[in-house]
């Protein structure tokens, strides 16, 4: 085959004192890069804690300039079908066709009204790829991050519909990181929700640190969320 494929697994563990180090979920991903530099990211995410459980399947494609093209999301929450949605992105708008038991069949078209940085799909591997929008040549700095996503819920556990979020993304610096999958030269980034644009019953999304490989693959290596979430993510398997 002419395309190049990466495969891996990310382990989700808890940092809550009563569950410290316990597995709370996992994510299996595949990244396919074609000879025209278009990319497709596939991810299956399983979240066991906190209840209800979440099973998410995502297929997300970007063009040769890392601009979103299309995305399909299917959700099962508490082992019950929550919804399925297909999204298509153009420079001017995002369209969505979605279905779920609580929303029926929904068609949406939303103008984007200017530049946005990406589409947040909720898999951890997609969060890492989103950091490619940062101009690291400026050195460590922070800037606003405008993105659309299929759910404003912190776990993405609502029927897929178009939502907008406005966060901040900070480039913290470079580090060498060792995890179960190996040792990697990384860039350290931090997402913060200072505008409280992603709010759950527990409040705004806490700061979220991610370490991403410095190469063209921009692979997630490790990361964690503080606050009420207290969760940790680590790359434990990688096949290149």
C-alpha positions as CSV (number, residue, x, y, z in Angstrom):
1,X,0.0,0.0,0.0
2,X,1.1,3.5,-0.7
3,X,-0.1,5.0,2.5
4,X,1.7,4.9,5.9
5,X,-0.1,3.7,9.0
6,X,0.6,4.0,12.7
7,X,-1.2,2.0,15.4
8,X,-1.2,2.4,19.1
9,X,-2.9,2.1,22.5
10,X,-3.3,4.8,25.2
11,X,-4.1,3.7,28.8
12,X,-6.4,5.8,31.0
13,X,-5.7,5.7,34.7
14,X,-7.0,7.5,37.8
15,X,-5.1,9.9,40.0
16,X,-7.8,10.2,42.6
17,X,-6.5,9.2,46.0
18,X,-8.9,6.3,46.4
19,X,-8.2,4.9,42.9
20,X,-4.6,6.0,42.4
21,X,-3.0,4.2,39.4
22,X,-6.1,2.1,38.6
23,X,-7.1,1.6,35.0
24,X,-10.2,3.6,34.1
25,X,-10.3,3.2,30.3
26,X,-8.3,2.8,27.2
27,X,-8.0,4.1,23.6
28,X,-6.9,2.2,20.5
29,X,-6.0,4.4,17.5
30,X,-4.8,4.2,13.9
31,X,-3.4,7.1,11.9
32,X,-3.1,6.8,8.2
33,X,-1.1,9.4,6.2
34,X,-1.6,9.3,2.4
35,X,0.9,10.3,-0.3
36,X,-1.0,13.6,-0.8
37,X,-0.5,14.3,2.9
38,X,-4.2,13.9,3.8
39,X,-4.6,12.1,7.2
40,X,-7.3,9.9,8.7
41,X,-7.4,9.2,12.4
42,X,-9.5,6.3,13.8
43,X,-10.1,5.8,17.5
44,X,-12.1,3.5,19.7
45,X,-12.3,4.9,23.3
46,X,-13.6,3.1,26.3
47,X,-14.2,5.0,29.6
48,X,-15.2,2.8,32.6
49,X,-15.0,5.4,35.3
50,X,-16.8,7.5,36.3
51,X,-20.2,5.9,35.5
52,X,-21.9,5.7,33.2
53,X,-19.5,4.0,30.9
54,X,-18.7,5.5,27.5
55,X,-17.8,3.7,24.3
56,X,-16.9,6.1,21.4
57,X,-15.9,5.3,17.8
58,X,-14.5,8.1,15.7
59,X,-13.2,8.4,12.1
60,X,-11.7,11.9,11.4
61,X,-10.0,13.1,8.3
62,X,-7.9,16.2,7.6
63,X,-6.5,17.7,4.4
64,X,-2.9,18.3,3.5
65,X,-3.0,21.6,5.4
66,X,-4.3,20.0,8.6
67,X,-7.8,21.5,8.0
68,X,-10.8,19.3,9.0
69,X,-12.6,17.5,6.2
70,X,-15.1,15.1,7.8
71,X,-15.8,13.2,10.9
72,X,-18.1,10.3,12.0
73,X,-18.9,9.7,15.7
74,X,-20.9,6.9,17.3
75,X,-21.6,6.8,21.0
76,X,-22.7,4.2,23.5
77,X,-23.3,5.5,27.0
78,X,-24.1,3.1,29.9
79,X,-24.0,0.4,27.3
80,X,-27.0,2.0,25.5
81,X,-27.0,3.7,22.1
82,X,-26.6,7.4,22.6
83,X,-26.2,8.7,19.0
84,X,-24.4,8.7,15.7
85,X,-23.4,11.7,13.7
86,X,-21.6,12.7,10.5
87,X,-19.9,16.0,10.1
88,X,-18.5,17.7,6.9
89,X,-16.3,20.8,7.1
90,X,-15.7,23.5,4.5
91,X,-14.0,26.9,4.8
92,X,-17.4,28.6,5.3
93,X,-19.5,26.1,7.3
94,X,-19.9,22.8,9.1
95,X,-22.8,20.5,8.4
96,X,-24.0,17.6,10.5
97,X,-26.5,14.8,10.1
98,X,-27.1,13.1,13.4
99,X,-29.5,10.6,15.1
100,X,-30.1,9.5,18.6
101,X,-33.0,8.3,20.8
102,X,-33.3,11.6,22.6
103,X,-32.9,13.9,19.5
104,X,-34.4,11.9,16.6
105,X,-32.9,12.7,13.3
106,X,-31.3,16.2,13.1
107,X,-29.7,18.1,10.2
108,X,-27.6,21.2,10.9
109,X,-25.6,23.7,8.9
110,X,-23.5,26.2,11.0
111,X,-21.5,29.1,9.4
112,X,-18.0,29.2,10.9
113,X,-17.7,33.0,10.6
114,X,-14.0,33.2,10.2
115,X,-10.9,31.3,11.1
116,X,-11.0,28.3,13.5
117,X,-8.2,26.0,14.6
118,X,-9.7,22.6,14.3
119,X,-12.3,20.1,15.2
120,X,-12.2,18.5,18.7
121,X,-13.2,14.9,18.3
122,X,-12.7,13.9,22.1
123,X,-10.2,11.0,21.6
124,X,-6.9,11.7,23.2
125,X,-5.0,11.1,20.0
126,X,-7.1,13.8,18.4
127,X,-6.2,16.3,21.2
128,X,-2.5,15.8,20.4
129,X,-3.0,16.3,16.7
130,X,-4.8,19.6,17.4
131,X,-1.6,21.1,18.9
132,X,-0.2,21.2,15.3
133,X,-2.0,24.6,15.0
134,X,0.5,26.1,17.4
135,X,3.5,28.1,16.0
136,X,6.3,26.6,18.1
137,X,8.9,28.8,16.3
138,X,7.7,31.6,18.6
139,X,8.9,29.7,21.6
140,X,6.8,29.1,24.8
141,X,3.6,31.2,24.7
142,X,-0.1,31.0,25.0
143,X,-2.9,32.0,22.6
144,X,-6.7,31.6,22.1
145,X,-7.8,28.4,20.5
146,X,-11.1,28.3,18.6
147,X,-12.5,24.9,17.7
148,X,-15.8,23.1,16.9
149,X,-16.7,19.7,18.4
150,X,-19.5,17.1,18.4
151,X,-20.2,17.6,22.1
152,X,-19.4,20.2,24.7
153,X,-19.5,17.6,27.4
154,X,-16.1,16.9,29.0
155,X,-16.4,13.2,28.1
156,X,-18.2,13.8,24.8
157,X,-21.1,11.8,26.2
158,X,-24.0,13.6,24.5
159,X,-25.6,13.0,21.1
160,X,-23.4,14.3,18.3
161,X,-24.3,17.9,17.4
162,X,-22.2,20.9,16.3
163,X,-20.8,22.9,19.2
164,X,-18.2,25.7,19.4
165,X,-15.6,26.1,22.1
166,X,-13.0,28.8,22.9
167,X,-10.1,27.6,24.9
168,X,-6.5,28.6,25.3
169,X,-3.5,26.6,24.2
170,X,-0.1,27.1,25.7
171,X,3.3,25.8,24.4
172,X,5.2,25.1,27.6
173,X,8.5,23.8,26.1
174,X,10.4,20.7,25.0
175,X,11.1,17.6,27.1
176,X,12.2,14.0,26.7
177,X,9.6,11.6,28.0
178,X,9.7,7.9,28.8
179,X,6.5,5.9,28.9
180,X,5.7,2.2,28.4
181,X,5.8,2.6,24.6
182,X,9.4,4.0,24.7
183,X,11.3,7.3,25.0
184,X,10.3,10.2,22.9
185,X,11.4,13.8,22.2
186,X,8.2,15.8,23.0
187,X,6.6,19.2,23.1
188,X,4.6,20.0,26.2
189,X,1.3,21.8,25.7
190,X,-1.4,22.9,28.0
191,X,-5.2,23.4,27.3
192,X,-7.0,25.8,29.6
193,X,-10.7,26.8,29.7
194,X,-10.4,30.3,31.1
195,X,-13.7,31.3,29.4
196,X,-15.6,28.3,30.8
197,X,-16.8,27.4,27.3
198,X,-16.9,23.7,28.2
199,X,-18.9,23.4,31.4
200,X,-20.3,20.2,33.0
201,X,-22.2,19.8,36.3
202,X,-18.7,19.9,38.0
203,X,-17.7,23.2,36.4
204,X,-15.3,24.4,33.7
205,X,-12.8,21.9,32.2
206,X,-9.7,21.8,34.4
207,X,-6.2,22.5,32.9
208,X,-5.1,19.6,30.6
209,X,-1.4,19.0,29.9
210,X,-0.3,16.9,26.9
211,X,3.1,15.8,25.7
212,X,3.3,15.3,21.9
213,X,6.1,13.9,19.7
214,X,8.2,16.6,18.0
215,X,8.2,14.8,14.7
216,X,5.6,15.1,11.8
217,X,3.4,12.4,13.4
218,X,2.5,14.6,16.4
219,X,1.7,11.5,18.5
220,X,0.3,11.7,22.0
221,X,2.8,10.3,24.5
222,X,1.4,11.3,27.9
223,X,-0.9,13.8,29.6
224,X,-3.2,14.5,32.5
225,X,-6.1,16.6,33.7
226,X,-6.2,18.0,37.2
227,X,-9.1,19.5,39.1
228,X,-12.1,17.3,39.8
229,X,-11.1,14.9,37.0
230,X,-7.7,13.8,38.3
231,X,-6.9,11.5,35.3
232,X,-3.8,10.4,33.5
233,X,-3.2,9.1,30.0
234,X,-0.1,7.2,28.7
235,X,1.0,5.7,25.4
236,X,1.6,2.0,26.2
237,X,1.8,0.5,22.7
238,X,3.0,1.9,19.3
239,X,3.5,0.2,15.9
240,X,5.1,2.4,13.2
